[in-house]
Protein backbone atom coordinates (compact mmCIF):
# COMPACT_ATOMS: atom_id res chain seq x y z
CA UNK A 1 0.00 0.00 0.00
CA UNK A 2 1.04 3.57 -0.57
CA UNK A 3 0.01 7.18 -0.30
CA UNK A 4 -0.23 9.65 -3.14
CA UNK A 5 -0.69 13.41 -3.42
CA UNK A 6 -0.54 16.00 -6.18
CA UNK A 7 -1.89 19.04 -7.97
CA UNK A 8 -2.56 20.61 -11.35
CA UNK A 9 -2.23 24.39 -11.57
CA UNK A 10 -2.33 25.64 -15.18
CA UNK A 11 -1.81 29.28 -14.25
CA UNK A 12 0.89 28.84 -11.57
CA UNK A 13 -1.20 30.43 -8.81
CA UNK A 14 -0.09 28.23 -5.90
CA UNK A 15 0.64 30.21 -2.77
CA UNK A 16 3.69 28.14 -1.85
CA UNK A 17 6.61 26.44 -3.57
CA UNK A 18 5.19 23.42 -5.47
CA UNK A 19 7.71 20.87 -4.24
CA UNK A 20 7.50 22.08 -0.64
CA UNK A 21 3.73 21.88 -0.86
CA UNK A 22 3.93 18.28 -2.10
CA UNK A 23 6.21 17.43 0.81
CA UNK A 24 3.82 19.02 3.31
CA UNK A 25 0.90 17.10 1.79
CA UNK A 26 2.77 13.79 1.89
CA UNK A 27 4.06 14.11 5.44
CA UNK A 28 0.72 13.49 7.28
CA UNK A 29 0.19 10.21 5.37
CA UNK A 30 3.74 8.89 5.55
CA UNK A 31 2.52 5.84 7.49
CA UNK A 32 0.88 4.66 4.25
CA UNK A 33 4.30 4.33 2.63
CA UNK A 34 7.34 4.39 4.91
CA UNK A 35 9.80 2.79 2.48
CA UNK A 36 10.37 5.56 -0.09
CA UNK A 37 9.30 9.11 -0.91
CA UNK A 38 9.65 10.80 -4.28
CA UNK A 39 8.15 13.59 -6.40
CA UNK A 40 7.51 14.60 -9.99
CA UNK A 41 7.17 18.18 -11.26
CA UNK A 42 6.68 19.04 -14.91
CA UNK A 43 9.06 21.63 -16.35
CA UNK A 44 6.52 24.47 -16.03
CA UNK A 45 5.46 23.40 -12.52
CA UNK A 46 1.88 23.10 -13.72
CA UNK A 47 1.62 19.54 -12.43
CA UNK A 48 3.09 17.76 -9.44
CA UNK A 49 2.83 14.23 -8.06
CA UNK A 50 4.13 12.88 -4.76
CA UNK A 51 4.31 9.28 -3.59
CA UNK A 52 5.04 7.42 -0.34
CA UNK A 53 5.77 3.74 -0.97
CA UNK A 54 5.10 0.63 1.08
CA UNK A 55 7.11 -2.00 -0.81
CA UNK A 56 5.16 -5.21 -1.44
CA UNK A 57 6.10 -6.35 -4.96
CA UNK A 58 9.57 -5.75 -6.46
CA UNK A 59 11.29 -4.32 -3.39
CA UNK A 60 14.02 -2.76 -5.57
CA UNK A 61 14.32 0.85 -6.71
CA UNK A 62 12.60 -0.14 -9.97
CA UNK A 63 9.27 -0.09 -8.14
CA UNK A 64 9.62 3.47 -6.83
CA UNK A 65 7.15 6.17 -7.85
CA UNK A 66 6.07 8.49 -9.37
CA UNK A 67 6.92 6.33 -12.38
CA UNK A 68 7.32 7.52 -15.98
CA UNK A 69 6.25 5.26 -18.84
CA UNK A 70 8.79 3.88 -21.29
CA UNK A 71 7.48 6.15 -24.07
CA UNK A 72 7.74 9.22 -21.73
CA UNK A 73 4.05 10.09 -22.26
CA UNK A 74 2.62 9.17 -18.83
CA UNK A 75 3.52 9.69 -15.19
CA UNK A 76 1.73 7.69 -12.48
CA UNK A 77 1.38 7.72 -8.71
CA UNK A 78 -0.32 4.46 -7.74
CA UNK A 79 -1.69 3.02 -4.50
CA UNK A 80 -2.80 -0.61 -4.43
CA UNK A 81 -2.19 -3.96 -6.04
CA UNK A 82 -2.91 -5.31 -9.54
CA UNK A 83 -3.35 -9.03 -8.95
CA UNK A 84 -3.40 -10.06 -12.61
CA UNK A 85 -0.41 -7.94 -13.62
CA UNK A 86 1.66 -10.95 -14.71
CA UNK A 87 -1.16 -11.98 -17.06
CA UNK A 88 -1.28 -8.42 -18.40
CA UNK A 89 2.49 -8.50 -19.01
CA UNK A 90 2.07 -11.61 -21.11
CA UNK A 91 -0.71 -9.97 -23.13
CA UNK A 92 1.58 -7.02 -23.86
CA UNK A 93 4.04 -9.53 -25.35
CA UNK A 94 6.37 -8.19 -28.00
CA UNK A 95 4.88 -4.69 -27.78
CA UNK A 96 7.17 -4.09 -24.81
CA UNK A 97 10.54 -5.74 -24.25
CA UNK A 98 12.42 -3.42 -21.92
CA UNK A 99 10.98 -4.07 -18.48
CA UNK A 100 12.93 -2.26 -15.80
CA UNK A 101 11.61 -4.39 -12.91
CA UNK A 102 8.81 -6.70 -11.83
CA UNK A 103 6.40 -4.30 -10.10
CA UNK A 104 2.70 -4.15 -10.88
CA UNK A 105 3.02 -0.35 -11.14
CA UNK A 106 5.25 -0.72 -14.18
CA UNK A 107 2.83 -3.22 -15.70
CA UNK A 108 -0.05 -0.80 -15.12
CA UNK A 109 1.55 2.26 -16.68
CA UNK A 110 2.87 0.35 -19.70
CA UNK A 111 -0.53 -1.30 -20.26
CA UNK A 112 -2.10 2.17 -20.20
CA UNK A 113 0.51 3.51 -22.63
CA UNK A 114 -0.38 0.75 -25.13
CA UNK A 115 -4.13 0.22 -24.66
CA UNK A 116 -5.38 3.45 -23.04
CA UNK A 117 -6.92 4.10 -19.66
CA UNK A 118 -10.49 2.90 -20.37
CA UNK A 119 -9.48 -0.56 -21.61
CA UNK A 120 -6.94 -0.84 -18.80
CA UNK A 121 -9.56 -0.14 -16.12
CA UNK A 122 -11.78 -2.82 -17.62
CA UNK A 123 -8.94 -5.37 -17.82
CA UNK A 124 -7.14 -4.98 -14.49
CA UNK A 125 -8.12 -6.93 -11.39
CA UNK A 126 -7.11 -5.36 -8.13
CA UNK A 127 -7.59 -2.69 -5.52
CA UNK A 128 -6.25 0.71 -6.41
CA UNK A 129 -6.37 4.45 -6.54
CA UNK A 130 -4.06 6.30 -8.90
CA UNK A 131 -3.25 9.65 -10.45
CA UNK A 132 -2.08 9.57 -14.08
CA UNK A 133 -0.67 12.59 -15.91
CA UNK A 134 -0.77 12.51 -19.72
CA UNK A 135 2.01 14.88 -20.85
CA UNK A 136 0.99 14.71 -24.52
CA UNK A 137 -2.67 15.73 -24.12
CA UNK A 138 -2.28 17.62 -20.82
CA UNK A 139 -4.88 15.55 -18.96
CA UNK A 140 -4.83 14.37 -15.35
CA UNK A 141 -6.79 11.22 -14.50
CA UNK A 142 -7.88 10.18 -11.01
CA UNK A 143 -9.20 6.62 -10.78
CA UNK A 144 -10.50 4.35 -8.02
CA UNK A 145 -11.14 0.59 -7.89
CA UNK A 146 -14.63 -0.89 -8.41
CA UNK A 147 -15.60 -1.22 -4.74
CA UNK A 148 -13.56 1.58 -3.14
CA UNK A 149 -10.92 -0.45 -1.34
CA UNK A 150 -8.37 2.34 -1.76
CA UNK A 151 -9.18 6.00 -1.01
CA UNK A 152 -8.73 9.12 -3.12
CA UNK A 153 -10.13 12.63 -2.64
CA UNK A 154 -9.66 15.97 -4.38
CA UNK A 155 -10.15 19.70 -3.98
CA UNK A 156 -11.20 21.85 -6.93
CA UNK A 157 -10.38 25.45 -6.03
CA UNK A 158 -9.74 28.61 -8.08
CA UNK A 159 -8.92 26.71 -11.27
CA UNK A 160 -6.60 24.32 -9.43
CA UNK A 161 -6.94 20.67 -8.48
CA UNK A 162 -5.27 19.22 -5.40
CA UNK A 163 -5.62 15.55 -4.52
CA UNK A 164 -4.52 13.02 -1.92
CA UNK A 165 -5.15 9.56 -0.53
CA UNK A 166 -6.47 11.16 2.67
CA UNK A 167 -7.96 14.43 3.89
CA UNK A 168 -5.06 14.91 6.30
CA UNK A 169 -2.96 16.22 3.42
CA UNK A 170 -5.16 19.33 3.11
CA UNK A 171 -5.27 20.37 6.76
CA UNK A 172 -2.28 22.71 6.76
CA UNK A 173 -2.38 24.03 3.20
CA UNK A 174 -2.47 27.76 2.47
CA UNK A 175 -4.67 26.87 -0.49
CA UNK A 176 -7.49 25.58 1.68
CA UNK A 177 -9.69 26.99 4.42
CA UNK A 178 -11.00 24.24 6.69
CA UNK A 179 -14.77 24.49 7.07
CA UNK A 180 -17.05 21.71 8.25
CA UNK A 181 -19.85 20.85 5.82
CA UNK A 182 -22.98 20.80 8.04
CA UNK A 183 -24.79 18.36 5.76
CA UNK A 184 -21.86 15.95 5.95
CA UNK A 185 -21.76 16.35 9.73
CA UNK A 186 -25.43 15.47 10.04
CA UNK A 187 -24.97 12.45 7.76
CA UNK A 188 -22.03 11.34 9.89
CA UNK A 189 -24.10 11.59 13.09
CA UNK A 190 -26.74 9.38 11.43
CA UNK A 191 -24.60 6.78 9.64
CA UNK A 192 -21.27 6.73 11.59
CA UNK A 193 -19.48 7.79 8.38
CA UNK A 194 -19.70 10.46 5.67
CA UNK A 195 -21.24 8.98 2.49
CA UNK A 196 -19.43 9.49 -0.82
CA UNK A 197 -18.84 11.69 -2.70
CA UNK A 198 -19.03 14.05 0.26
CA UNK A 199 -16.32 14.55 2.85
CA UNK A 200 -16.61 16.28 6.22
CA UNK A 201 -14.93 19.39 4.74
CA UNK A 202 -16.49 21.87 2.35
CA UNK A 203 -14.95 21.79 -1.10
CA UNK A 204 -13.29 18.35 -0.93
CA UNK A 205 -14.89 15.34 -2.64
CA UNK A 206 -14.14 11.63 -2.76
CA UNK A 207 -13.57 9.94 -6.09
CA UNK A 208 -16.45 7.47 -6.34
CA UNK A 209 -15.67 3.74 -6.54
CA UNK A 210 -15.69 2.37 -10.08
CA UNK A 211 -15.15 5.79 -11.67
CA UNK A 212 -12.35 7.86 -13.16
CA UNK A 213 -12.22 11.62 -13.49
CA UNK A 214 -10.35 13.54 -16.18
CA UNK A 215 -9.08 17.09 -15.70
CA UNK A 216 -7.95 18.59 -19.02
CA UNK A 217 -6.13 21.87 -19.64
CA UNK A 218 -8.08 24.03 -22.07
CA UNK A 219 -6.81 27.59 -22.62
CA UNK A 220 -5.81 28.05 -19.01
CA UNK A 221 -8.98 26.41 -17.69
CA UNK A 222 -9.64 22.92 -16.38
CA UNK A 223 -12.38 20.86 -18.02
CA UNK A 224 -13.65 18.13 -15.64
CA UNK A 225 -15.43 14.94 -16.70
CA UNK A 226 -16.42 11.90 -14.57
CA UNK A 227 -16.97 8.49 -16.15
CA UNK A 228 -18.22 5.20 -14.72
CA UNK A 229 -16.29 2.09 -15.76
CA UNK A 230 -17.77 -0.43 -13.28
CA UNK A 231 -21.55 -0.49 -12.89
CA UNK A 232 -22.82 -2.74 -10.07
CA UNK A 233 -26.40 -1.60 -10.69
CA UNK A 234 -26.43 -3.01 -14.24
CA UNK A 235 -25.03 -6.30 -12.97
CA UNK A 236 -27.75 -6.61 -10.34
CA UNK A 237 -30.44 -5.82 -12.89
CA UNK A 238 -29.32 -8.53 -15.32
CA UNK A 239 -31.37 -11.75 -15.30
CA UNK A 240 -30.19 -14.22 -12.67
CA UNK A 241 -28.05 -17.04 -14.03
CA UNK A 242 -27.92 -20.62 -12.75
CA UNK A 243 -24.25 -21.33 -13.36
CA UNK A 244 -23.27 -24.87 -14.19
CA UNK A 245 -26.87 -25.99 -14.57
CA UNK A 246 -27.18 -27.24 -10.99
CA UNK A 247 -26.54 -26.25 -7.41
CA UNK A 248 -23.49 -28.48 -7.35
CA UNK A 249 -22.19 -26.71 -10.47
CA UNK A 250 -22.66 -23.31 -8.84
CA UNK A 251 -20.75 -24.38 -5.73
CA UNK A 252 -17.93 -25.88 -7.78
CA UNK A 253 -17.62 -22.75 -9.93
CA UNK A 254 -17.61 -20.50 -6.87
CA UNK A 255 -15.01 -22.70 -5.20
CA UNK A 256 -12.78 -22.45 -8.27
CA UNK A 257 -13.15 -18.67 -8.53
CA UNK A 258 -12.39 -18.15 -4.85
CA UNK A 259 -9.32 -20.38 -5.02
CA UNK A 260 -8.07 -18.42 -8.02
CA UNK A 261 -8.71 -15.10 -6.25
CA UNK A 262 -6.96 -16.15 -3.04
CA UNK A 263 -4.03 -17.62 -4.93
CA UNK A 264 -3.53 -14.44 -6.98
CA UNK A 265 -3.78 -12.26 -3.86
CA UNK A 266 -1.15 -14.31 -2.04
CA UNK A 267 1.53 -13.01 -4.43
CA UNK A 268 3.91 -10.96 -2.29
CA UNK A 269 7.60 -10.38 -1.70
CA UNK A 270 6.95 -9.81 2.02
CA UNK A 271 5.34 -12.00 4.77
CA UNK A 272 1.58 -12.54 4.39
CA UNK A 273 -1.16 -13.80 6.73
CA UNK A 274 -4.92 -13.80 7.31
CA UNK A 275 -7.35 -11.98 9.62
CA UNK A 276 -9.47 -14.72 11.20
CA UNK A 277 -12.58 -13.92 13.26
CA UNK A 278 -14.01 -17.44 13.15
CA UNK A 279 -17.01 -16.44 11.03
CA UNK A 280 -17.86 -17.91 7.63
CA UNK A 281 -16.07 -15.30 5.50
CA UNK A 282 -12.72 -15.11 7.26
CA UNK A 283 -12.70 -18.87 7.91
CA UNK A 284 -13.14 -19.59 4.21
CA UNK A 285 -10.41 -17.16 3.14
CA UNK A 286 -8.02 -18.57 5.77
CA UNK A 287 -8.80 -22.16 4.78
CA UNK A 288 -8.17 -21.40 1.10
CA UNK A 289 -4.92 -19.63 1.93
CA UNK A 290 -3.75 -22.64 3.90
CA UNK A 291 -4.78 -24.84 0.99
CA UNK A 292 -2.38 -22.88 -1.24
CA UNK A 293 0.50 -22.76 1.24
CA UNK A 294 3.26 -25.31 1.82
CA UNK A 295 3.64 -24.24 5.46
CA UNK A 296 1.28 -23.02 8.20
CA UNK A 297 -0.04 -19.55 7.46
CA UNK A 298 -0.25 -16.91 10.19
CA UNK A 299 -3.78 -16.09 11.36
CA UNK A 300 -4.78 -13.27 13.70
CA UNK A 301 -7.79 -12.61 15.89
CA UNK A 302 -9.02 -10.29 18.65
CA UNK A 303 -11.23 -11.36 21.55
CA UNK A 304 -12.96 -9.82 24.56
CA UNK A 305 -13.41 -10.81 28.20
CA UNK A 306 -17.16 -10.34 27.69
CA UNK A 307 -18.28 -13.66 26.17
CA UNK A 308 -21.25 -12.03 24.40
CA UNK A 309 -18.78 -10.29 22.07
CA UNK A 310 -15.93 -12.81 22.02
CA UNK A 311 -15.35 -14.83 18.85
CA UNK A 312 -11.77 -15.78 19.64
CA UNK A 313 -12.74 -19.28 20.78
CA UNK A 314 -14.27 -19.96 17.35
CA UNK A 315 -11.25 -18.56 15.53
CA UNK A 316 -9.01 -20.76 17.66
CA UNK A 317 -11.00 -23.85 16.65
CA UNK A 318 -10.90 -22.96 12.95
CA UNK A 319 -7.15 -22.42 13.21
CA UNK A 320 -6.68 -25.91 14.64
CA UNK A 321 -8.79 -27.44 11.85
CA UNK A 322 -6.91 -25.76 9.01
CA UNK A 323 -3.50 -25.99 10.74
CA UNK A 324 -2.51 -22.32 10.84
CA UNK A 325 -0.02 -20.63 13.14
CA UNK A 326 -2.52 -18.68 15.23
CA UNK A 327 -2.04 -15.39 17.11
CA UNK A 328 -4.69 -13.90 19.37
CA UNK A 329 -5.11 -10.99 21.75
CA UNK A 330 -7.90 -10.76 24.35
CA UNK A 331 -8.74 -7.10 24.86
CA UNK A 332 -9.45 -5.84 28.34
CA UNK A 333 -10.81 -2.38 29.21
CA UNK A 334 -7.46 -1.30 30.63
CA UNK A 335 -5.78 -2.26 27.32
CA UNK A 336 -8.27 -0.12 25.43
CA UNK A 337 -8.29 3.09 27.42
CA UNK A 338 -4.80 4.38 26.60
CA UNK A 339 -5.30 4.02 22.85
CA UNK A 340 -9.01 4.59 22.47
CA UNK A 341 -8.67 8.19 23.64
CA UNK A 342 -6.76 9.00 20.44
CA UNK A 343 -8.38 6.57 18.05
CA UNK A 344 -10.25 9.25 16.12
CA UNK A 345 -6.93 10.69 14.89
CA UNK A 346 -6.36 7.53 12.84
CA UNK A 347 -9.25 8.41 10.54
CA UNK A 348 -8.81 11.42 8.29
CA UNK A 349 -12.44 12.41 8.79
CA UNK A 350 -14.90 11.53 11.58
CA UNK A 351 -15.59 7.80 11.53
CA UNK A 352 -17.55 6.07 14.29
CA UNK A 353 -18.22 2.44 13.40
CA UNK A 354 -17.25 1.09 16.84
CA UNK A 355 -15.74 -2.03 15.27
CA UNK A 356 -12.87 0.34 14.44
CA UNK A 357 -11.53 -0.51 17.92
CA UNK A 358 -10.94 -4.26 17.42
CA UNK A 359 -9.92 -3.53 13.81
CA UNK A 360 -7.15 -1.25 15.05
CA UNK A 361 -5.86 -3.85 17.50
CA UNK A 362 -6.01 -6.82 15.13
CA UNK A 363 -4.04 -4.84 12.52
CA UNK A 364 -1.48 -3.93 15.17
CA UNK A 365 -1.21 -7.60 16.14
CA UNK A 366 -0.83 -8.73 12.51
CA UNK A 367 1.86 -6.15 11.69
CA UNK A 368 4.15 -7.70 14.30
CA UNK A 369 4.42 -10.78 12.05
CA UNK A 370 3.40 -9.89 8.48
CA UNK A 371 3.19 -6.96 6.06
CA UNK A 372 0.15 -8.20 4.10
CA UNK A 373 -3.07 -9.74 5.46
CA UNK A 374 -6.08 -11.17 3.62
CA UNK A 375 -9.56 -10.54 5.00
CA UNK A 376 -13.15 -11.69 4.49
CA UNK A 377 -14.53 -8.23 3.74
CA UNK A 378 -17.23 -8.08 1.07
CA UNK A 379 -18.67 -11.52 1.80
CA UNK A 380 -21.70 -10.17 3.65
CA UNK A 381 -22.71 -7.66 0.97
CA UNK A 382 -22.20 -10.02 -1.97
CA UNK A 383 -23.60 -13.23 -0.49
CA UNK A 384 -26.40 -12.02 1.78
CA UNK A 385 -24.75 -12.18 5.20
CA UNK A 386 -26.23 -9.28 7.17
CA UNK A 387 -29.17 -9.88 9.50
CA UNK A 388 -31.08 -7.04 7.85
CA UNK A 389 -31.34 -9.09 4.66
CA UNK A 390 -33.21 -11.72 6.68
CA UNK A 391 -35.25 -9.40 8.90
CA UNK A 392 -36.40 -6.29 7.03
CA UNK A 393 -38.95 -7.76 4.66
CA UNK A 394 -40.18 -10.33 7.20
CA UNK A 395 -40.46 -7.73 9.95
CA UNK A 396 -42.28 -5.28 7.68
CA UNK A 397 -44.81 -7.94 6.73
CA UNK A 398 -45.57 -8.33 10.46
CA UNK A 399 -45.68 -4.70 11.57
CA UNK A 400 -47.33 -3.00 8.60
CA UNK A 401 -50.75 -3.91 9.94
CA UNK A 402 -50.10 -2.31 13.35
CA UNK A 403 -50.75 1.42 13.80
CA UNK A 404 -47.85 3.63 14.87
CA UNK A 405 -49.23 4.24 18.42
CA UNK A 406 -49.25 0.50 19.08
CA UNK A 407 -45.67 0.20 17.86
CA UNK A 408 -44.68 3.03 20.21
CA UNK A 409 -46.18 1.15 23.14
CA UNK A 410 -44.20 -1.94 22.21
CA UNK A 411 -40.96 0.07 21.94
CA UNK A 412 -41.54 1.65 25.35
CA UNK A 413 -42.16 -1.79 26.86
CA UNK A 414 -38.86 -3.10 25.49
CA UNK A 415 -36.98 -0.02 26.70
CA UNK A 416 -38.13 -0.72 30.27
CA UNK A 417 -35.82 -3.74 30.36
CA UNK A 418 -32.07 -2.87 30.31
CA UNK A 419 -30.18 -4.51 27.45
CA UNK A 420 -27.75 -6.28 29.79
CA UNK A 421 -30.59 -8.17 31.48
CA UNK A 422 -32.03 -9.24 28.14
CA UNK A 423 -28.54 -10.35 27.10
CA UNK A 424 -28.37 -12.42 30.27
CA UNK A 425 -31.74 -13.95 29.36
CA UNK A 426 -30.46 -15.08 25.98
CA UNK A 427 -27.37 -16.71 27.53
CA UNK A 428 -29.19 -18.64 30.24
CA UNK A 429 -32.43 -19.76 28.62
CA UNK A 430 -32.25 -22.62 26.13
CA UNK A 431 -34.72 -21.30 23.56
CA UNK A 432 -32.76 -18.05 23.21
CA UNK A 433 -29.18 -19.16 23.72
CA UNK A 434 -28.38 -19.00 20.00
CA UNK A 435 -29.34 -15.32 19.83
CA UNK A 436 -26.21 -13.26 20.54
CA UNK A 437 -26.59 -9.86 22.24
CA UNK A 438 -30.37 -10.27 22.41
CA UNK A 439 -30.90 -7.14 24.51
CA UNK A 440 -28.97 -4.85 22.19
CA UNK A 441 -30.80 -6.24 19.16
CA UNK A 442 -34.25 -5.91 20.77
CA UNK A 443 -33.59 -2.31 21.78
CA UNK A 444 -32.35 -1.42 18.30
CA UNK A 445 -35.22 -3.22 16.56
CA UNK A 446 -37.91 -1.66 18.76
CA UNK A 447 -36.61 1.81 17.93
CA UNK A 448 -36.44 1.01 14.23
CA UNK A 449 -40.07 -0.03 13.85
CA UNK A 450 -41.44 3.15 15.44
CA UNK A 451 -41.68 5.39 12.38
CA UNK A 452 -41.33 3.00 9.43
CA UNK A 453 -44.00 3.53 6.78
CA UNK A 454 -42.55 1.09 4.24
CA UNK A 455 -39.95 -1.65 3.85
CA UNK A 456 -37.63 1.03 2.46
CA UNK A 457 -38.06 3.08 5.64
CA UNK A 458 -37.33 0.01 7.73
CA UNK A 459 -34.14 -0.73 5.78
CA UNK A 460 -32.99 2.86 6.29
CA UNK A 461 -33.59 2.51 10.03
CA UNK A 462 -31.32 -0.55 10.05
CA UNK A 463 -28.42 1.24 8.36
CA UNK A 464 -28.78 4.51 10.31
CA UNK A 465 -27.14 3.90 13.64
CA UNK A 466 -28.40 7.00 15.46
CA UNK A 467 -30.81 9.89 15.07
CA UNK A 468 -29.33 13.35 14.56
CA UNK A 469 -32.55 15.10 15.65
CA UNK A 470 -31.82 18.45 17.32
CA UNK A 471 -28.10 17.64 17.63
CA UNK A 472 -26.95 20.49 15.40
CA UNK A 473 -27.29 24.08 16.58
CA UNK A 474 -28.47 25.06 13.11
CA UNK A 475 -30.20 22.05 11.62
CA UNK A 476 -29.96 21.14 7.93
CA UNK A 477 -31.56 18.58 5.66
CA UNK A 478 -29.22 15.60 5.33
CA UNK A 479 -29.34 14.12 1.87
CA UNK A 480 -27.50 11.36 0.02
CA UNK A 481 -28.24 8.58 -2.45
CA UNK A 482 -29.17 5.94 0.12
CA UNK A 483 -31.72 8.26 1.77
CA UNK A 484 -33.66 8.75 -1.48
CA UNK A 485 -35.77 5.64 -2.24
CA UNK A 486 -37.38 7.50 -5.15
CA UNK A 487 -34.14 7.24 -7.14
CA UNK A 488 -33.33 3.64 -6.19
CA UNK A 489 -33.50 1.14 -9.07
CA UNK A 490 -36.31 -1.40 -9.21
CA UNK A 491 -35.15 -4.91 -8.33
CA UNK A 492 -36.95 -8.24 -8.62
CA UNK A 493 -36.49 -8.85 -4.87
CA UNK A 494 -35.93 -6.54 -1.92
CA UNK A 495 -32.98 -8.54 -0.58
CA UNK A 496 -30.95 -7.88 -3.74
CA UNK A 497 -31.83 -4.18 -3.55
CA UNK A 498 -30.47 -3.99 0.00
CA UNK A 499 -27.26 -5.75 -1.06
CA UNK A 500 -26.82 -3.33 -3.96
CA UNK A 501 -27.35 -0.30 -1.72
CA UNK A 502 -24.89 -1.67 0.83
CA UNK A 503 -22.27 -2.22 -1.88
CA UNK A 504 -22.81 1.30 -3.23
CA UNK A 505 -22.56 3.01 0.17
CA UNK A 506 -21.88 1.02 3.34
CA UNK A 507 -19.17 -1.25 1.93
CA UNK A 508 -17.00 1.53 0.49
CA UNK A 509 -17.62 4.29 3.02
CA UNK A 510 -17.76 2.22 6.21
CA UNK A 511 -16.28 -1.28 5.97
CA UNK A 512 -13.44 -0.62 3.53
CA UNK A 513 -12.65 2.80 4.99
CA UNK A 514 -12.34 1.21 8.42
CA UNK A 515 -10.04 -1.52 7.16
CA UNK A 516 -7.88 0.80 5.08
CA UNK A 517 -7.21 3.36 7.82
CA UNK A 518 -6.83 0.79 10.63
CA UNK A 519 -4.31 -1.17 8.58
CA UNK A 520 -2.41 1.74 7.03
CA UNK A 521 -1.77 3.41 10.38
CA UNK A 522 0.37 0.31 11.04
CA UNK A 523 1.80 0.21 7.47
CA UNK A 524 -0.02 -3.08 6.90
CA UNK A 525 -1.60 -3.96 3.56
CA UNK A 526 -4.96 -5.76 3.57
CA UNK A 527 -6.52 -7.60 0.64
CA UNK A 528 -10.12 -8.79 0.14
CA UNK A 529 -10.47 -11.81 -2.19
CA UNK A 530 -14.30 -11.62 -2.14
CA UNK A 531 -13.96 -8.31 -4.00
CA UNK A 532 -12.04 -9.92 -6.84
CA UNK A 533 -13.86 -8.73 -9.95
CA UNK A 534 -14.69 -12.24 -11.21
CA UNK A 535 -15.88 -13.42 -7.78
CA UNK A 536 -18.02 -10.32 -7.30
CA UNK A 537 -19.64 -10.53 -10.74
CA UNK A 538 -20.38 -14.21 -10.17
CA UNK A 539 -21.93 -13.48 -6.77
CA UNK A 540 -24.09 -10.65 -8.11
CA UNK A 541 -25.40 -12.90 -10.88
CA UNK A 542 -26.55 -15.64 -8.50
CA UNK A 543 -30.25 -16.18 -7.80
CA UNK A 544 -31.27 -15.05 -4.33
CA UNK A 545 -31.94 -18.59 -3.10
CA UNK A 546 -28.21 -19.32 -3.48
CA UNK A 547 -27.52 -16.55 -0.98
CA UNK A 548 -30.43 -16.72 1.47
CA UNK A 549 -32.19 -19.97 2.30
CA UNK A 550 -34.25 -21.14 5.27
CA UNK A 551 -33.64 -17.98 7.27
CA UNK A 552 -29.87 -18.09 6.88
CA UNK A 553 -27.53 -16.03 4.71
CA UNK A 554 -24.43 -16.91 2.68
CA UNK A 555 -25.78 -20.28 1.60
CA UNK A 556 -23.32 -20.71 -1.29
CA UNK A 557 -20.31 -19.67 0.80
CA UNK A 558 -21.26 -22.12 3.54
CA UNK A 559 -21.40 -24.92 0.97
CA UNK A 560 -17.92 -24.04 -0.28
CA UNK A 561 -16.54 -23.74 3.27
CA UNK A 562 -17.93 -27.17 4.12
CA UNK A 563 -15.42 -28.64 1.66
CA UNK A 564 -12.58 -27.42 3.90
CA UNK A 565 -14.03 -27.11 7.41
CA UNK A 566 -16.69 -29.34 9.04
CA UNK A 567 -20.01 -27.52 9.45
CA UNK A 568 -20.07 -27.84 13.24
CA UNK A 569 -17.20 -25.35 13.51
CA UNK A 570 -18.96 -22.45 11.79
CA UNK A 571 -22.71 -23.12 11.84
CA UNK A 572 -23.71 -20.59 14.51
CA UNK A 573 -25.47 -17.22 14.75
CA UNK A 574 -23.72 -14.23 13.18
CA UNK A 575 -22.03 -12.03 15.79
CA UNK A 576 -20.40 -9.23 13.84
CA UNK A 577 -17.18 -7.48 14.76
CA UNK A 578 -18.74 -5.48 17.60
CA UNK A 579 -17.56 -4.31 21.02
CA UNK A 580 -19.18 -3.98 24.46
CA UNK A 581 -19.59 -0.24 23.85
CA UNK A 582 -22.20 0.47 26.53
CA UNK A 583 -20.26 -1.53 29.10
CA UNK A 584 -17.19 0.63 28.47
CA UNK A 585 -18.97 3.97 28.22
CA UNK A 586 -20.86 3.34 31.46
CA UNK A 587 -17.73 1.94 33.12
CA UNK A 588 -14.03 2.70 32.55
CA UNK A 589 -14.67 5.34 29.86
CA UNK A 590 -17.52 7.10 31.66
CA UNK A 591 -15.65 10.20 32.86
CA UNK A 592 -13.96 10.63 29.47
CA UNK A 593 -17.36 10.23 27.79
CA UNK A 594 -18.98 12.99 29.86
CA UNK A 595 -16.06 15.36 29.40
CA UNK A 596 -15.71 14.91 25.63
CA UNK A 597 -19.42 14.97 24.85
CA UNK A 598 -19.90 18.36 26.53
CA UNK A 599 -16.63 19.75 25.15
CA UNK A 600 -18.27 20.71 21.82
CA UNK A 601 -15.05 22.28 20.38
CA UNK A 602 -16.66 23.02 17.00
CA UNK A 603 -19.61 24.84 18.62
CA UNK A 604 -21.73 23.18 15.92
CA UNK A 605 -23.63 20.89 18.30
CA UNK A 606 -26.56 21.77 20.51
CA UNK A 607 -25.29 21.86 24.12
CA UNK A 608 -28.71 21.48 25.71
CA UNK A 609 -29.43 18.41 23.58
CA UNK A 610 -26.04 16.92 24.50
CA UNK A 611 -26.83 17.34 28.19
CA UNK A 612 -30.23 15.67 27.77
CA UNK A 613 -28.65 12.68 25.99
CA UNK A 614 -26.08 12.26 28.77
CA UNK A 615 -28.77 12.42 31.46
CA UNK A 616 -30.98 9.92 29.63
CA UNK A 617 -27.99 7.62 29.20
CA UNK A 618 -27.32 7.76 32.92
CA UNK A 619 -30.95 6.70 33.44
CA UNK A 620 -30.50 3.64 31.24
CA UNK A 621 -31.62 4.86 27.78
CA UNK A 622 -29.61 3.15 25.02
CA UNK A 623 -27.69 6.09 23.57
CA UNK A 624 -24.37 4.27 23.18
CA UNK A 625 -24.10 4.60 19.39
CA UNK A 626 -25.21 8.23 19.43
CA UNK A 627 -22.71 9.11 22.15
CA UNK A 628 -19.91 7.33 20.31
CA UNK A 629 -20.61 9.40 17.19
CA UNK A 630 -20.48 12.62 19.23
CA UNK A 631 -17.31 11.52 21.04
CA UNK A 632 -15.56 10.70 17.79
CA UNK A 633 -16.54 13.99 16.13
CA UNK A 634 -15.49 16.11 19.12
CA UNK A 635 -12.11 14.41 19.54
CA UNK A 636 -11.50 14.41 15.77
CA UNK A 637 -12.29 18.12 15.53
CA UNK A 638 -10.11 18.95 18.51
CA UNK A 639 -7.10 17.05 17.16
CA UNK A 640 -7.36 17.80 13.44
CA UNK A 641 -8.97 21.22 13.11
CA UNK A 642 -8.01 23.08 16.29
CA UNK A 643 -4.45 21.74 16.55
Beta strands, then each sheet from edge to edge (+ up, - down):
strand 1: 2-8
strand 2: 36-41
strand 3: 47-53
strand 4: 67-68
strand 5: 74-82
strand 6: 126-134
strand 7: 139-144
strand 8: 153-157
strand 9: 160-164
strand 10: 204-206
strand 11: 211-218
strand 12: 221-228
strand 13: 272-275
strand 14: 298-304
strand 15: 325-331
strand 16: 372-375
strand 17: 525-528
sheet 1: 2+ 3- 1+ 9- 8+ 10-
sheet 2: 4+ 5- 6+ 7- 11+ 12-
sheet 3: 15+ 14+ 13+ 16+ 17+
end
